[in-house]
């Protein structure tokens, strides 16, 4: 199931942030804007979530060269 959750930088909604955290903790993926394109994110400690990202990108997880953001 997909959801659209908008979080405003200048006044983030605490409930929206908690929802995104819950999605990530449960192995879900998020799409977020960057300076140039949209990024696809997940919890890097969740192997199943990483497999989902690799599948979407059409690559093997073992050979993936993924970036992470803190």
C-alpha positions as protocol buffer text, in pm:
chain_id: "A"
residue {
  index: 1
  type: UNK
  ca { x: 0 y: 0 z: 0 }
}
residue {
  index: 2
  type: UNK
  ca { x: 137 y: 340 z: -87 }
}
residue {
  index: 3
  type: UNK
  ca { x: 74 y: 666 z: 94 }
}
residue {
  index: 4
  type: UNK
  ca { x: 157 y: 1026 z: 21 }
}
residue {
  index: 5
  type: UNK
  ca { x: 294 y: 1194 z: 332 }
}
residue {
  index: 6
  type: UNK
  ca { x: 414 y: 1553 z: 296 }
}
residue {
  index: 7
  type: UNK
  ca { x: 653 y: 1690 z: 556 }
}
residue {
  index: 8
  type: UNK
  ca { x: 730 y: 2060 z: 546 }
}
residue {
  index: 9
  type: UNK
  ca { x: 1087 y: 2158 z: 633 }
}
residue {
  index: 10
  type: UNK
  ca { x: 993 y: 2477 z: 818 }
}
residue {
  index: 11
  type: UNK
  ca { x: 717 y: 2319 z: 1028 }
}
residue {
  index: 12
  type: UNK
  ca { x: 732 y: 1936 z: 1028 }
}
residue {
  index: 13
  type: UNK
  ca { x: 422 y: 1757 z: 1150 }
}
residue {
  index: 14
  type: UNK
  ca { x: 524 y: 1521 z: 1432 }
}
residue {
  index: 15
  type: UNK
  ca { x: 257 y: 1264 z: 1343 }
}
residue {
  index: 16
  type: UNK
  ca { x: 376 y: 1255 z: 980 }
}
residue {
  index: 17
  type: UNK
  ca { x: 738 y: 1206 z: 1087 }
}
residue {
  index: 18
  type: UNK
  ca { x: 634 y: 922 z: 1321 }
}
residue {
  index: 19
  type: UNK
  ca { x: 442 y: 758 z: 1036 }
}
residue {
  index: 20
  type: UNK
  ca { x: 748 y: 765 z: 809 }
}
residue {
  index: 21
  type: UNK
  ca { x: 964 y: 620 z: 1089 }
}
residue {
  index: 22
  type: UNK
  ca { x: 707 y: 342 z: 1136 }
}
residue {
  index: 23
  type: UNK
  ca { x: 711 y: 265 z: 763 }
}
residue {
  index: 24
  type: UNK
  ca { x: 1091 y: 245 z: 760 }
}
residue {
  index: 25
  type: UNK
  ca { x: 1104 y: 28 z: 1073 }
}
residue {
  index: 26
  type: UNK
  ca { x: 856 y: -213 z: 912 }
}
residue {
  index: 27
  type: UNK
  ca { x: 1072 y: -258 z: 602 }
}
residue {
  index: 28
  type: UNK
  ca { x: 894 y: -7 z: 384 }
}
residue {
  index: 29
  type: UNK
  ca { x: 1048 y: 226 z: 131 }
}
residue {
  index: 30
  type: UNK
  ca { x: 1025 y: 603 z: 100 }
}
residue {
  index: 31
  type: UNK
  ca { x: 1072 y: 836 z: -194 }
}
residue {
  index: 32
  type: UNK
  ca { x: 1214 y: 1177 z: -112 }
}
residue {
  index: 33
  type: UNK
  ca { x: 1328 y: 1481 z: -310 }
}
residue {
  index: 34
  type: UNK
  ca { x: 1695 y: 1571 z: -348 }
}
residue {
  index: 35
  type: UNK
  ca { x: 1861 y: 1865 z: -521 }
}
residue {
  index: 36
  type: UNK
  ca { x: 1844 y: 1695 z: -861 }
}
residue {
  index: 37
  type: UNK
  ca { x: 1614 y: 1389 z: -861 }
}
residue {
  index: 38
  type: UNK
  ca { x: 1403 y: 1186 z: -624 }
}
residue {
  index: 39
  type: UNK
  ca { x: 1575 y: 934 z: -396 }
}
residue {
  index: 40
  type: UNK
  ca { x: 1456 y: 592 z: -290 }
}
residue {
  index: 41
  type: UNK
  ca { x: 1523 y: 511 z: 73 }
}
residue {
  index: 42
  type: UNK
  ca { x: 1491 y: 236 z: 329 }
}
residue {
  index: 43
  type: UNK
  ca { x: 1635 y: 122 z: 662 }
}
residue {
  index: 44
  type: UNK
  ca { x: 1987 y: 3 z: 571 }
}
residue {
  index: 45
  type: UNK
  ca { x: 1982 y: -248 z: 859 }
}
residue {
  index: 46
  type: UNK
  ca { x: 1677 y: -424 z: 711 }
}
residue {
  index: 47
  type: UNK
  ca { x: 1791 y: -682 z: 454 }
}
residue {
  index: 48
  type: UNK
  ca { x: 1442 y: -733 z: 307 }
}
residue {
  index: 49
  type: UNK
  ca { x: 1407 y: -358 z: 251 }
}
residue {
  index: 50
  type: UNK
  ca { x: 1744 y: -350 z: 76 }
}
residue {
  index: 51
  type: UNK
  ca { x: 1630 y: -638 z: -144 }
}
residue {
  index: 52
  type: UNK
  ca { x: 1320 y: -434 z: -240 }
}
residue {
  index: 53
  type: UNK
  ca { x: 1540 y: -141 z: -345 }
}
residue {
  index: 54
  type: UNK
  ca { x: 1766 y: -369 z: -549 }
}
residue {
  index: 55
  type: UNK
  ca { x: 1464 y: -528 z: -720 }
}
residue {
  index: 56
  type: UNK
  ca { x: 1319 y: -188 z: -812 }
}
residue {
  index: 57
  type: UNK
  ca { x: 1658 y: -77 z: -948 }
}
residue {
  index: 58
  type: UNK
  ca { x: 1692 y: -405 z: -1141 }
}
residue {
  index: 59
  type: UNK
  ca { x: 2023 y: -502 z: -979 }
}
residue {
  index: 60
  type: UNK
  ca { x: 2151 y: -783 z: -759 }
}
residue {
  index: 61
  type: UNK
  ca { x: 2188 y: -675 z: -398 }
}
residue {
  index: 62
  type: UNK
  ca { x: 2529 y: -846 z: -372 }
}
residue {
  index: 63
  type: UNK
  ca { x: 2660 y: -626 z: -654 }
}
residue {
  index: 64
  type: UNK
  ca { x: 2474 y: -310 z: -563 }
}
residue {
  index: 65
  type: UNK
  ca { x: 2671 y: 9 z: -505 }
}
residue {
  index: 66
  type: UNK
  ca { x: 2419 y: 201 z: -295 }
}
residue {
  index: 67
  type: UNK
  ca { x: 2466 y: 530 z: -112 }
}
residue {
  index: 68
  type: UNK
  ca { x: 2334 y: 605 z: 233 }
}
residue {
  index: 69
  type: UNK
  ca { x: 2229 y: 927 z: 401 }
}
residue {
  index: 70
  type: UNK
  ca { x: 2244 y: 997 z: 773 }
}
